[in-house]
Amino acid sequence: MEYINAAFARMNLYQISNFFLYGVDGNADNAIPYSDALRKGCDPIYRRLDIMYPDITERDKAAADLSLAFAVYENVYMQLGMKAGARLIQQLLLDDDRHCAENTNDKP
């Protein structure tokens, strides 16, 4: 049963999400805290908005429009992710049920 514990020890959300999103293995050692990832991802667009909209009111409106667009994307992809997760769970449960039924039918 040690191999099961080893498999669970290797499970990593960062690697799984990279695999599903990009089709490549992720490297858990490269995982950074969420707050750092958000800052690193947001800084370039806010610098661009600062250049494009020197007027703070216009910059705030542009940032609000951008935030709304991202919120919609986040909502849609969150729902798609939840559906994908539910389908995976369904497959796991159905396969487990099928496996149990096959093993039960094999016994005299």
DRENTORKOL-3810 file (N, C-alpha, C; in nm, 4 decimals):
REM DRENTORKOL-3810
@n.u->0.0812; n.v->-0.1202; n.w->0.0000; ca.u->0.0000; ca.v->0.0000; ca.w->0.0000; c.u->0.0855; c.v->0.1266; c.w->0.0000
@n.u->0.2144; n.v->0.1132; n.w->0.0162; ca.u->0.3022; ca.v->0.2295; ca.w->0.0168; c.u->0.2968; c.v->0.3044; c.w->-0.1166
@n.u->0.2771; n.v->0.2320; n.w->-0.2269; ca.u->0.2714; ca.v->0.2966; ca.w->-0.3578; c.u->0.1531; c.v->0.3927; c.w->-0.3662
@n.u->0.0449; n.v->0.3626; n.w->-0.2946; ca.u->-0.0712; ca.v->0.4526; ca.w->-0.2929; c.u->-0.0341; c.v->0.5819; c.w->-0.2218
@n.u->0.0310; n.v->0.5712; n.w->-0.1080; ca.u->0.0745; ca.v->0.6905; ca.w->-0.0350; c.u->0.1712; c.v->0.7729; c.w->-0.1196
@n.u->0.2589; n.v->0.7047; n.w->-0.1923; ca.u->0.3533; ca.v->0.7762; ca.w->-0.2788; c.u->0.2798; c.v->0.8501; c.w->-0.3905
@n.u->0.1772; n.v->0.7872; n.w->-0.4456; ca.u->0.0984; ca.v->0.8522; ca.w->-0.5519; c.u->0.0296; c.v->0.9775; c.w->-0.4978
@n.u->-0.0293; n.v->0.9683; n.w->-0.3791; ca.u->-0.0956; ca.v->1.0849; ca.w->-0.3198; c.u->0.0061; c.v->1.1940; c.w->-0.2858
@n.u->0.1250; n.v->1.1555; n.w->-0.2454; ca.u->0.2278; ca.v->1.2545; ca.w->-0.2137; c.u->0.2705; c.v->1.3322; c.w->-0.3374
@n.u->0.2624; n.v->1.2698; n.w->-0.4546; ca.u->0.3008; ca.v->1.3364; ca.w->-0.5787; c.u->0.1898; c.v->1.4246; c.w->-0.6350
@n.u->0.0677; n.v->1.4123; n.w->-0.5854; ca.u->-0.0438; ca.v->1.4912; ca.w->-0.6382; c.u->-0.0239; c.v->1.6379; c.w->-0.6029
@n.u->-0.0429; n.v->1.7210; n.w->-0.7031; ca.u->-0.0187; ca.v->1.8631; ca.w->-0.6851; c.u->-0.1148; c.v->1.9416; c.w->-0.7736
@n.u->-0.1936; n.v->2.0299; n.w->-0.7155; ca.u->-0.2930; ca.v->2.1080; ca.w->-0.7885; c.u->-0.2297; c.v->2.1908; c.w->-0.8991
@n.u->-0.1134; n.v->2.2482; n.w->-0.8733; ca.u->-0.0446; ca.v->2.3298; ca.w->-0.9728; c.u->-0.0107; c.v->2.2462; c.w->-1.0959
@n.u->0.0405; n.v->2.1270; n.w->-1.0753; ca.u->0.0758; ca.v->2.0401; ca.w->-1.1871; c.u->-0.0485; c.v->1.9955; c.w->-1.2641
@n.u->-0.1534; n.v->1.9599; n.w->-1.1926; ca.u->-0.2766; ca.v->1.9145; ca.w->-1.2573; c.u->-0.3373; c.v->2.0269; c.w->-1.3405
@n.u->-0.3442; n.v->2.1467; n.w->-1.2854; ca.u->-0.4030; ca.v->2.2576; ca.w->-1.3611; c.u->-0.3188; c.v->2.2907; c.w->-1.4834
@n.u->-0.1867; n.v->2.2877; n.w->-1.4718; ca.u->-0.1017; ca.v->2.3123; ca.w->-1.5884; c.u->-0.1234; c.v->2.2062; c.w->-1.6951
@n.u->-0.1382; n.v->2.0833; n.w->-1.6524; ca.u->-0.1605; ca.v->1.9761; ca.w->-1.7494; c.u->-0.2914; c.v->1.9969; c.w->-1.8237
@n.u->-0.3983; n.v->2.0257; n.w->-1.7519; ca.u->-0.5274; ca.v->2.0453; ca.w->-1.8169; c.u->-0.5309; c.v->2.1717; c.w->-1.9024
@n.u->-0.4702; n.v->2.2799; n.w->-1.8543; ca.u->-0.4745; ca.v->2.4052; ca.w->-1.9280; c.u->-0.3802; c.v->2.4072; c.w->-2.0479
@n.u->-0.2606; n.v->2.3522; n.w->-2.0295; ca.u->-0.1581; ca.v->2.3677; ca.w->-2.1326; c.u->-0.1084; c.v->2.2363; c.w->-2.1920
@n.u->-0.1498; n.v->2.1241; n.w->-2.1353; ca.u->-0.1079; ca.v->1.9958; ca.w->-2.1891; c.u->0.0354; c.v->1.9607; c.w->-2.1585
@n.u->0.0920; n.v->2.0239; n.w->-2.0573; ca.u->0.2307; ca.v->1.9960; ca.w->-2.0202; c.u->0.2375; c.v->1.9700; c.w->-1.8707
@n.u->0.3427; n.v->1.9035; n.w->-1.8327; ca.u->0.3634; ca.v->1.8803; ca.w->-1.6905; c.u->0.4055; c.v->2.0102; c.w->-1.6238
@n.u->0.3448; n.v->2.0389; n.w->-1.5096; ca.u->0.3843; ca.v->2.1560; ca.w->-1.4326; c.u->0.4968; c.v->2.1193; c.w->-1.3390
@n.u->0.5651; n.v->2.2182; n.w->-1.2903; ca.u->0.6729; ca.v->2.1959; ca.w->-1.1955; c.u->0.6317; c.v->2.2606; c.w->-1.0640
@n.u->0.6028; n.v->2.1796; n.w->-0.9643; ca.u->0.5541; ca.v->2.2318; ca.w->-0.8360; c.u->0.6553; c.v->2.3236; c.w->-0.7709
@n.u->0.7842; n.v->2.3056; n.w->-0.8023; ca.u->0.8866; ca.v->2.3909; ca.w->-0.7443; c.u->0.8757; c.v->2.5341; c.w->-0.7955
@n.u->0.8103; n.v->2.5517; n.w->-0.9121; ca.u->0.7949; ca.v->2.6850; ca.w->-0.9689; c.u->0.6665; c.v->2.7525; c.w->-0.9233
@n.u->0.5857; n.v->2.6838; n.w->-0.8433; ca.u->0.4602; ca.v->2.7416; ca.w->-0.7959; c.u->0.4918; c.v->2.8619; c.w->-0.7070
@n.u->0.4194; n.v->2.9722; n.w->-0.7303; ca.u->0.4392; ca.v->3.0909; ca.w->-0.6480; c.u->0.3080; c.v->3.1211; c.w->-0.5763
@n.u->0.3166; n.v->3.1921; n.w->-0.4641; ca.u->0.1927; ca.v->3.2247; ca.w->-0.3915; c.u->0.0947; c.v->3.3005; c.w->-0.4807
@n.u->-0.0341; n.v->3.2792; n.w->-0.4555; ca.u->-0.1375; ca.v->3.3422; ca.w->-0.5370; c.u->-0.1228; c.v->3.4934; c.w->-0.5411
@n.u->-0.0938; n.v->3.5555; n.w->-0.4276; ca.u->-0.0821; ca.v->3.7022; ca.w->-0.4245; c.u->0.0313; c.v->3.7496; c.w->-0.5146
@n.u->0.1426; n.v->3.6778; n.w->-0.5157; ca.u->0.2541; ca.v->3.7142; ca.w->-0.6034; c.u->0.2179; c.v->3.6920; c.w->-0.7499
@n.u->0.1472; n.v->3.5828; n.w->-0.7781; ca.u->0.1062; ca.v->3.5544; ca.w->-0.9161; c.u->0.0116; c.v->3.6632; c.w->-0.9662
@n.u->-0.0821; n.v->3.7063; n.w->-0.8820; ca.u->-0.1756; ca.v->3.8118; ca.w->-0.9211; c.u->-0.1023; c.v->3.9427; c.w->-0.9482
@n.u->-0.0119; n.v->3.9786; n.w->-0.8588; ca.u->0.0625; ca.v->4.1031; ca.w->-0.8762; c.u->0.1465; c.v->4.0969; c.w->-1.0034
@n.u->0.2151; n.v->3.9856; n.w->-1.0233; ca.u->0.2996; ca.v->3.9696; ca.w->-1.1420; c.u->0.2153; c.v->3.9761; c.w->-1.2700
@n.u->0.0966; n.v->3.9197; n.w->-1.2656; ca.u->0.0098; ca.v->3.9205; ca.w->-1.3829; c.u->-0.0585; c.v->4.0540; c.w->-1.4071
@n.u->-0.0850; n.v->4.1298; n.w->-1.3018; ca.u->-0.1600; ca.v->4.2562; ca.w->-1.3144; c.u->-0.0714; c.v->4.3777; c.w->-1.3380
@n.u->0.0484; n.v->4.3777; n.w->-1.2868; ca.u->0.1339; ca.v->4.4961; ca.w->-1.2975; c.u->0.1508; c.v->4.5468; c.w->-1.4406
@n.u->0.1759; n.v->4.4590; n.w->-1.5399; ca.u->0.1951; ca.v->4.5112; ca.w->-1.6763; c.u->0.0734; c.v->4.5853; c.w->-1.7315
@n.u->-0.0469; n.v->4.5350; n.w->-1.7076; ca.u->-0.1652; ca.v->4.6013; ca.w->-1.7632; c.u->-0.1927; c.v->4.7326; c.w->-1.6906
@n.u->-0.1661; n.v->4.7383; n.w->-1.5606; ca.u->-0.1878; ca.v->4.8639; ca.w->-1.4893; c.u->-0.0849; c.v->4.9689; c.w->-1.5304
@n.u->0.0380; n.v->4.9261; n.w->-1.5597; ca.u->0.1375; ca.v->5.0210; ca.w->-1.6112; c.u->0.0927; c.v->5.0739; c.w->-1.7475
@n.u->0.0385; n.v->4.9842; n.w->-1.8313; ca.u->-0.0102; ca.v->5.0252; ca.w->-1.9633; c.u->-0.1280; c.v->5.1225; c.w->-1.9486
@n.u->-0.2193; n.v->5.0925; n.w->-1.8576; ca.u->-0.3335; ca.v->5.1826; ca.w->-1.8357; c.u->-0.2861; c.v->5.3193; c.w->-1.7860
@n.u->-0.1838; n.v->5.3204; n.w->-1.7016; ca.u->-0.1288; ca.v->5.4479; ca.w->-1.6542; c.u->-0.0774; c.v->5.5327; c.w->-1.7703
@n.u->-0.0148; n.v->5.4675; n.w->-1.8683; ca.u->0.0389; ca.v->5.5392; ca.w->-1.9843; c.u->-0.0739; c.v->5.5836; c.w->-2.0772
@n.u->-0.1689; n.v->5.4941; n.w->-2.1014; ca.u->-0.2764; ca.v->5.5233; ca.w->-2.1958; c.u->-0.3766; c.v->5.6256; c.w->-2.1424
@n.u->-0.3967; n.v->5.6253; n.w->-2.0110; ca.u->-0.4982; ca.v->5.7120; ca.w->-1.9498; c.u->-0.4350; c.v->5.7938; c.w->-1.8371
@n.u->-0.3702; n.v->5.9051; n.w->-1.8720; ca.u->-0.3106; ca.v->5.9878; ca.w->-1.7658; c.u->-0.4155; c.v->6.0456; c.w->-1.6707
@n.u->-0.5387; n.v->6.0665; n.w->-1.7220; ca.u->-0.6471; ca.v->6.1152; ca.w->-1.6373; c.u->-0.6962; c.v->6.0006; c.w->-1.5494
@n.u->-0.6935; n.v->6.0193; n.w->-1.4199; ca.u->-0.7252; ca.v->5.9116; ca.w->-1.3262; c.u->-0.8688; c.v->5.8612; c.w->-1.3412
@n.u->-0.9627; n.v->5.9506; n.w->-1.3740; ca.u->-1.1019; ca.v->5.9093; ca.w->-1.3910; c.u->-1.1158; c.v->5.8152; c.w->-1.5094
@n.u->-1.0530; n.v->5.8498; n.w->-1.6211; ca.u->-1.0573; ca.v->5.7648; ca.w->-1.7399; c.u->-0.9844; c.v->5.6332; c.w->-1.7146
@n.u->-0.8736; n.v->5.6392; n.w->-1.6440; ca.u->-0.7975; ca.v->5.5181; ca.w->-1.6104; c.u->-0.8829; c.v->5.4251; c.w->-1.5242
@n.u->-0.9537; n.v->5.4809; n.w->-1.4276; ca.u->-1.0404; ca.v->5.3994; ca.w->-1.3414; c.u->-1.1542; c.v->5.3353; c.w->-1.4206
@n.u->-1.2108; n.v->5.4110; n.w->-1.5176; ca.u->-1.3172; ca.v->5.3551; ca.w->-1.6017; c.u->-1.2633; c.v->5.2400; c.w->-1.6871
@n.u->-1.1447; n.v->5.2599; n.w->-1.7453; ca.u->-1.0837; ca.v->5.1544; ca.w->-1.8271; c.u->-1.0527; c.v->5.0315; c.w->-1.7414
@n.u->-1.0022; n.v->5.0531; n.w->-1.6213; ca.u->-0.9718; ca.v->4.9417; ca.w->-1.5313; c.u->-1.1001; c.v->4.8683; c.w->-1.4911
@n.u->-1.2083; n.v->4.9442; n.w->-1.4703; ca.u->-1.3366; ca.v->4.8825; ca.w->-1.4346; c.u->-1.3896; c.v->4.7990; c.w->-1.5502
@n.u->-1.3785; n.v->4.8513; n.w->-1.6745; ca.u->-1.4218; ca.v->4.7746; ca.w->-1.7918; c.u->-1.3409; c.v->4.6461; c.w->-1.8057
@n.u->-1.2112; n.v->4.6579; n.w->-1.7872; ca.u->-1.1231; ca.v->4.5408; ca.w->-1.7958; c.u->-1.1561; c.v->4.4400; c.w->-1.6859
@n.u->-1.1806; n.v->4.4891; n.w->-1.5671; ca.u->-1.2157; ca.v->4.4001; ca.w->-1.4557; c.u->-1.3472; c.v->4.3275; c.w->-1.4809
@n.u->-1.4447; n.v->4.3984; n.w->-1.5373; ca.u->-1.5722; ca.v->4.3349; ca.w->-1.5696; c.u->-1.5517; c.v->4.2225; c.w->-1.6708
@n.u->-1.4731; n.v->4.2502; n.w->-1.7757; ca.u->-1.4469; ca.v->4.1478; ca.w->-1.8774; c.u->-1.3796; c.v->4.0262; c.w->-1.8143
@n.u->-1.2811; n.v->4.0492; n.w->-1.7284; ca.u->-1.2126; ca.v->3.9369; ca.w->-1.6633; c.u->-1.3054; c.v->3.8609; c.w->-1.5697
@n.u->-1.3952; n.v->3.9328; n.w->-1.5031; ca.u->-1.4902; ca.v->3.8662; ca.w->-1.4130; c.u->-1.5813; c.v->3.7723; c.w->-1.4906
@n.u->-1.6232; n.v->3.8150; n.w->-1.6094; ca.u->-1.7079; ca.v->3.7298; ca.w->-1.6928; c.u->-1.6292; c.v->3.6061; c.w->-1.7361
@n.u->-1.5065; n.v->3.6266; n.w->-1.7833; ca.u->-1.4222; ca.v->3.5118; ca.w->-1.8202; c.u->-1.4040; c.v->3.4177; c.w->-1.7020
@n.u->-1.3744; n.v->3.4747; n.w->-1.5855; ca.u->-1.3537; ca.v->3.3932; ca.w->-1.4663; c.u->-1.4775; c.v->3.3105; c.w->-1.4341
@n.u->-1.5942; n.v->3.3725; n.w->-1.4423; ca.u->-1.7188; ca.v->3.3040; ca.w->-1.4120; c.u->-1.7431; c.v->3.1896; c.w->-1.5100
@n.u->-1.7269; n.v->3.2169; n.w->-1.6392; ca.u->-1.7500; ca.v->3.1141; ca.w->-1.7412; c.u->-1.6520; c.v->2.9983; c.w->-1.7232
@n.u->-1.5244; n.v->3.0289; n.w->-1.7089; ca.u->-1.4253; ca.v->2.9219; ca.w->-1.6971; c.u->-1.4347; c.v->2.8478; c.w->-1.5647
@n.u->-1.4801; n.v->2.9148; n.w->-1.4597; ca.u->-1.5029; ca.v->2.8460; ca.w->-1.3328; c.u->-1.6141; c.v->2.7440; c.w->-1.3496
@n.u->-1.7227; n.v->2.7837; n.w->-1.4175; ca.u->-1.8327; ca.v->2.6900; ca.w->-1.4410; c.u->-1.7872; c.v->2.5735; c.w->-1.5282
@n.u->-1.7100; n.v->2.6034; n.w->-1.6325; ca.u->-1.6587; ca.v->2.4956; ca.w->-1.7176; c.u->-1.5680; c.v->2.4024; c.w->-1.6382
@n.u->-1.4857; n.v->2.4592; n.w->-1.5512; ca.u->-1.3974; ca.v->2.3782; ca.w->-1.4677; c.u->-1.4750; c.v->2.2897; c.w->-1.3716
@n.u->-1.5812; n.v->2.3444; n.w->-1.3148; ca.u->-1.6640; ca.v->2.2649; ca.w->-1.2238; c.u->-1.7321; c.v->2.1514; c.w->-1.2994
@n.u->-1.7795; n.v->2.1794; n.w->-1.4214; ca.u->-1.8420; ca.v->2.0738; ca.w->-1.5012; c.u->-1.7393; c.v->1.9671; c.w->-1.5380
@n.u->-1.6187; n.v->2.0094; n.w->-1.5734; ca.u->-1.5135; ca.v->1.9131; ca.w->-1.6061; c.u->-1.4815; c.v->1.8265; c.w->-1.4842
@n.u->-1.4728; n.v->1.8888; n.w->-1.3675; ca.u->-1.4470; ca.v->1.8137; ca.w->-1.2454; c.u->-1.5587; c.v->1.7158; c.w->-1.2140
@n.u->-1.6832; n.v->1.7603; n.w->-1.2344; ca.u->-1.7971; ca.v->1.6721; ca.w->-1.2090; c.u->-1.7948; c.v->1.5532; c.w->-1.3048
@n.u->-1.7586; n.v->1.5778; n.w->-1.4306; ca.u->-1.7509; ca.v->1.4669; ca.w->-1.5266; c.u->-1.6414; c.v->1.3682; c.w->-1.4888
@n.u->-1.5285; n.v->1.4206; n.w->-1.4415; ca.u->-1.4211; ca.v->1.3312; ca.w->-1.3974; c.u->-1.4655; c.v->1.2465; c.w->-1.2787
@n.u->-1.5339; n.v->1.3090; n.w->-1.1847; ca.u->-1.5845; ca.v->1.2341; ca.w->-1.0688; c.u->-1.6846; c.v->1.1290; c.w->-1.1132
@n.u->-1.7731; n.v->1.1678; n.w->-1.2060; ca.u->-1.8715; ca.v->1.0724; ca.w->-1.2570; c.u->-1.8010; c.v->0.9535; c.w->-1.3212
@n.u->-1.7007; n.v->0.9793; n.w->-1.4032; ca.u->-1.6267; ca.v->0.8704; ca.w->-1.4664; c.u->-1.5598; c.v->0.7818; c.w->-1.3622
@n.u->-1.5001; n.v->0.8441; n.w->-1.2622; ca.u->-1.4340; ca.v->0.7659; ca.w->-1.1572; c.u->-1.5334; c.v->0.6770; c.w->-1.0842
@n.u->-1.6496; n.v->0.7330; n.w->-1.0517; ca.u->-1.7499; ca.v->0.6558; ca.w->-0.9793; c.u->-1.8089; c.v->0.5451; c.w->-1.0660
@n.u->-1.8371; n.v->0.5770; n.w->-1.1929; ca.u->-1.8930; ca.v->0.4757; ca.w->-1.2819; c.u->-1.7926; c.v->0.3640; c.w->-1.3063
@n.u->-1.6680; n.v->0.3994; n.w->-1.3283; ca.u->-1.5656; ca.v->0.2974; ca.w->-1.3484; c.u->-1.5491; c.v->0.2119; c.w->-1.2236
@n.u->-1.5558; n.v->0.2760; n.w->-1.1068; ca.u->-1.5442; ca.v->0.2021; ca.w->-0.9813; c.u->-1.6631; c.v->0.1083; c.w->-0.9638
@n.u->-1.7845; n.v->0.1574; n.w->-0.9933; ca.u->-1.9036; ca.v->0.0734; ca.w->-0.9841; c.u->-1.8959; c.v->-0.0428; c.w->-1.0815
@n.u->-1.8508; n.v->-0.0150; n.w->-1.2032; ca.u->-1.8396; ca.v->-0.1192; ca.w->-1.3055; c.u->-1.7358; c.v->-0.2236; c.w->-1.2631
@n.u->-1.6235; n.v->-0.1750; n.w->-1.2080; ca.u->-1.5176; ca.v->-0.2659; ca.w->-1.1627; c.u->-1.5691; c.v->-0.3549; c.w->-1.0484
@n.u->-1.6414; n.v->-0.2955; n.w->-0.9552; ca.u->-1.6975; ca.v->-0.3740; ca.w->-0.8435; c.u->-1.7978; c.v->-0.4768; c.w->-0.8942
@n.u->-1.8824; n.v->-0.4379; n.w->-0.9899; ca.u->-1.9812; ca.v->-0.5296; ca.w->-1.0455; c.u->-1.9135; c.v->-0.6447; c.w->-1.1191
@n.u->-1.8087; n.v->-0.6158; n.w->-1.1935; ca.u->-1.7373; ca.v->-0.7214; ca.w->-1.2644; c.u->-1.6735; c.v->-0.8196; c.w->-1.1688
@n.u->-1.6148; n.v->-0.7678; n.w->-1.0599; ca.u->-1.5512; ca.v->-0.8549; ca.w->-0.9620; c.u->-1.6549; c.v->-0.9382; c.w->-0.8868
@n.u->-1.7724; n.v->-0.8824; n.w->-0.8629; ca.u->-1.8789; ca.v->-0.9553; ca.w->-0.7925; c.u->-1.9324; c.v->-1.0676; c.w->-0.8812
@n.u->-1.9465; n.v->-1.0390; n.w->-1.0106; ca.u->-2.0009; ca.v->-1.1402; ca.w->-1.1040; c.u->-1.9017; c.v->-1.2533; c.w->-1.1306
@n.u->-1.7738; n.v->-1.2299; n.w->-1.1085; ca.u->-1.6730; ca.v->-1.3334; ca.w->-1.1335; c.u->-1.6705; c.v->-1.4394; c.w->-1.0245
@n.u->-1.7239; n.v->-1.4072; n.w->-0.9081; ca.u->-1.7167; ca.v->-1.5009; ca.w->-0.7946; c.u->-1.8254; c.v->-1.6051; c.w->-0.8060
@n.u->-1.7933; n.v->-1.7317; n.w->-0.7666; ca.u->-1.8944; ca.v->-1.8386; ca.w->-0.7725; c.u->-2.0032; c.v->-1.8249; c.w->-0.6725
END
